[in-house]
Amino acid sequence: MPVLLGRDGRMRRYSSPMPDARPVRVLYVQGATERAGAEAVLLARLPHLAGAGVEPVVLSLVDGPFVGELRGLEIPVETLSPTTPRVRDAARFLGVIRDVAATARRLGIDVIDGWGEKMSVISGWAARRAGCAAVMTLHDAPRRSAAATVVQLAAIAARHDAVVVPSQWMASEFHRAWRIHPRVIPNGLAIESLPELAAPIRRRLGWPRDAPVAGIFGRLVGWKGQSVFLRAARAVLDREPDARFLVVGGTLYGWEAGYADELRRSAAALGIADRVHFTGHRDDRLELMLACDVVCHASLEPEPFGLVVAEAMALERAVVATRTRGPEEIIEAGRTGLLVPAGDDRALATSVGDLFASPDRRRRIGAAAGAAARSRFDSAHVTAAVAELYHELERRRLRMR
């Protein structure tokens, strides 16, 4: 039986509802066209809901490649429009709220779950119109920008029945910012879908078979710290001249389009362009992660969770991550991974170099990390906590009729 953080922040056991309980119909409202971290979490969750007494339906406000991935799961998926409405476009936004509410009534939905703060503005108000319970699932920190603050205020004004966040730090921050009490349910991983074979990256790139490889994975955006990783790579090469480095990821939605070129120029200026490979966006990123001896996380700003860290741990990789909130909750420093100060390329280089020099230590950390990740983040278990929340809200809604 899985053990997760409960609403009060204490450890709590969750179990699936009784087999004869009426399934709860849940409408997930999402607006992404491409898959990023939040979308990967949704993909990992959906296949396990039926076994926990939940019938999911996804309503996407836009069409795109991610909708195709959702349909591949063989669950009901509907779309509303070709583009996501802006909050400031009041007339269109209100129209979308009406459409979501109408869809919920037509499908007999019990709970509407807004996948992210912007979607929660729509789903929260739509749930009120449709007579459903409303859940706000948050993936980003509060008050990170003026625009985000406006959206969060609009979402909170919709009076959701529950707010879900993936880390205790996020729960504390949202309570401090808005005096709400989120429930902590960590992001789940599709453990059953993790690859067993590593990508043959050394052979493909002509790297030495025994070259130690470190990689950084994630969207190419300044705060993710790829520039710190490159500076650390320069220092690691002074200790391990045969080392190689992967930068895996691309820009999303066209944001920070020039950052990839900036990173390549930085690698050239550091004299390591021939030791670093930039892959761009890759669908086989987990196979590439499995091919690394060390996986680095170098974010400069607080991470709400740190999905890459959890994925690398599940793959039994040795992880070096920055002390940026979410990863501090995921990693037990020294046992399931290493933690270094954010922005400190020297500390990152020292930790990576030490792990390169000690294969036995890498294996010990990787084995402990894998056991911890499978115990805490397997989506099959995490979904039990999510399902219990949905059933709780439905029971409450029925009592209030």
ChimeraX attribute file (.defattr): number of C-alpha atoms within 10 A of each C-alpha:
attribute: neighborCount
match mode: 1-to-1
recipient: residues
	/A:1	9
	/A:2	18
	/A:3	17
	/A:4	22
	/A:5	20
	/A:6	16
	/A:7	19
	/A:8	12
	/A:9	16
	/A:10	10
	/A:11	11
	/A:12	13
	/A:13	12
	/A:14	20
	/A:15	16
	/A:16	19
	/A:17	17
	/A:18	9
	/A:19	10
	/A:20	7
	/A:21	11
	/A:22	12
	/A:23	20
	/A:24	23
	/A:25	22
	/A:26	26
	/A:27	28
	/A:28	23
	/A:29	24
	/A:30	26
	/A:31	25
	/A:32	23
	/A:33	21
	/A:34	15
	/A:35	18
	/A:36	13
	/A:37	16
	/A:38	18
	/A:39	19
	/A:40	16
	/A:41	18
	/A:42	21
	/A:43	21
	/A:44	21
	/A:45	22
	/A:46	22
	/A:47	17
	/A:48	20
	/A:49	21
	/A:50	15
	/A:51	16
	/A:52	24
	/A:53	23
	/A:54	24
	/A:55	19
	/A:56	23
	/A:57	20
	/A:58	22
	/A:59	22
	/A:60	25
	/A:61	22
	/A:62	19
	/A:63	19
	/A:64	16
	/A:65	11
	/A:66	20
	/A:67	23
	/A:68	13
	/A:69	14
	/A:70	18
	/A:71	13
	/A:72	11
	/A:73	13
	/A:74	10
	/A:75	14
	/A:76	13
	/A:77	18
	/A:78	17
	/A:79	16
	/A:80	16
	/A:81	13
	/A:82	12
	/A:83	13
	/A:84	20
	/A:85	20
	/A:86	11
	/A:87	17
	/A:88	9
	/A:89	9
	/A:90	11
	/A:91	11
	/A:92	14
	/A:93	17
	/A:94	16
	/A:95	13
	/A:96	20
	/A:97	20
	/A:98	19
	/A:99	15
	/A:100	26
	/A:101	25
	/A:102	16
	/A:103	18
	/A:104	26
	/A:105	16
	/A:106	10
	/A:107	13
	/A:108	15
	/A:109	22
	/A:110	25
	/A:111	27
	/A:112	33
	/A:113	26
	/A:114	28
	/A:115	23
	/A:116	23
	/A:117	24
	/A:118	24
	/A:119	24
	/A:120	31
	/A:121	25
	/A:122	28
	/A:123	36
	/A:124	28
	/A:125	23
	/A:126	26
	/A:127	32
	/A:128	17
	/A:129	16
	/A:130	21
	/A:131	16
	/A:132	26
	/A:133	24
	/A:134	28
	/A:135	26
	/A:136	28
	/A:137	23
	/A:138	25
	/A:139	20
	/A:140	18
	/A:141	21
	/A:142	21
	/A:143	17
	/A:144	11
	/A:145	9
	/A:146	9
	/A:147	10
	/A:148	16
	/A:149	16
	/A:150	13
	/A:151	19
	/A:152	22
	/A:153	15
	/A:154	19
	/A:155	23
	/A:156	17
	/A:157	12
	/A:158	19
	/A:159	17
	/A:160	22
	/A:161	16
	/A:162	19
	/A:163	23
	/A:164	24
	/A:165	25
	/A:166	24
	/A:167	27
	/A:168	23
	/A:169	21
	/A:170	26
	/A:171	25
	/A:172	15
	/A:173	18
	/A:174	21
	/A:175	14
	/A:176	12
	/A:177	12
	/A:178	13
	/A:179	10
	/A:180	15
	/A:181	18
	/A:182	26
	/A:183	23
	/A:184	23
	/A:185	22
	/A:186	25
	/A:187	26
	/A:188	26
	/A:189	27
	/A:190	21
	/A:191	17
	/A:192	10
	/A:193	8
	/A:194	14
	/A:195	15
	/A:196	10
	/A:197	11
	/A:198	15
	/A:199	18
	/A:200	13
	/A:201	17
	/A:202	17
	/A:203	10
	/A:204	8
	/A:205	9
	/A:206	8
	/A:207	16
	/A:208	12
	/A:209	10
	/A:210	9
	/A:211	16
	/A:212	23
	/A:213	23
	/A:214	27
	/A:215	25
	/A:216	24
	/A:217	25
	/A:218	22
	/A:219	21
	/A:220	25
	/A:221	20
	/A:222	16
	/A:223	16
	/A:224	20
	/A:225	22
	/A:226	27
	/A:227	23
	/A:228	22
	/A:229	27
	/A:230	25
	/A:231	19
	/A:232	21
	/A:233	28
	/A:234	20
	/A:235	20
	/A:236	25
	/A:237	16
	/A:238	12
	/A:239	15
	/A:240	15
	/A:241	13
	/A:242	15
	/A:243	22
	/A:244	23
	/A:245	24
	/A:246	23
	/A:247	24
	/A:248	22
	/A:249	20
	/A:250	22
	/A:251	17
	/A:252	16
	/A:253	10
	/A:254	8
	/A:255	12
	/A:256	14
	/A:257	14
	/A:258	12
	/A:259	17
	/A:260	20
	/A:261	10
	/A:262	12
	/A:263	19
	/A:264	18
	/A:265	13
	/A:266	16
	/A:267	21
	/A:268	14
	/A:269	10
	/A:270	14
	/A:271	11
	/A:272	19
	/A:273	17
	/A:274	10
	/A:275	19
	/A:276	20
	/A:277	18
	/A:278	15
	/A:279	14
	/A:280	16
	/A:281	17
	/A:282	12
	/A:283	10
	/A:284	12
	/A:285	18
	/A:286	21
	/A:287	19
	/A:288	21
	/A:289	27
	/A:290	24
	/A:291	21
	/A:292	25
	/A:293	22
	/A:294	27
	/A:295	27
	/A:296	29
	/A:297	29
	/A:298	28
	/A:299	26
	/A:300	19
	/A:301	17
	/A:302	21
	/A:303	23
	/A:304	23
	/A:305	27
	/A:306	23
	/A:307	24
	/A:308	21
	/A:309	26
	/A:310	26
	/A:311	24
	/A:312	26
	/A:313	27
	/A:314	27
	/A:315	24
	/A:316	26
	/A:317	30
	/A:318	33
	/A:319	30
	/A:320	29
	/A:321	26
	/A:322	27
	/A:323	23
	/A:324	23
	/A:325	18
	/A:326	21
	/A:327	27
	/A:328	20
	/A:329	15
	/A:330	23
	/A:331	23
	/A:332	15
	/A:333	16
	/A:334	11
	/A:335	15
	/A:336	26
	/A:337	27
	/A:338	22
	/A:339	24
	/A:340	21
	/A:341	16
	/A:342	20
	/A:343	19
	/A:344	16
	/A:345	23
	/A:346	19
	/A:347	17
	/A:348	29
	/A:349	25
	/A:350	16
	/A:351	22
	/A:352	25
	/A:353	23
	/A:354	15
	/A:355	22
	/A:356	23
	/A:357	14
	/A:358	10
	/A:359	14
	/A:360	11
	/A:361	16
	/A:362	21
	/A:363	16
	/A:364	16
	/A:365	23
	/A:366	25
	/A:367	19
	/A:368	19
	/A:369	29
	/A:370	20
	/A:371	15
	/A:372	20
	/A:373	24
	/A:374	21
	/A:375	16
	/A:376	21
	/A:377	25
	/A:378	22
	/A:379	27
	/A:380	23
	/A:381	24
	/A:382	24
	/A:383	30
	/A:384	27
	/A:385	25
	/A:386	21
	/A:387	25
	/A:388	18
	/A:389	17
	/A:390	26
	/A:391	23
	/A:392	11
	/A:393	21
	/A:394	18
	/A:395	12
	/A:396	13
	/A:397	16
	/A:398	9
	/A:399	8
	/A:400	7
	/A:401	6
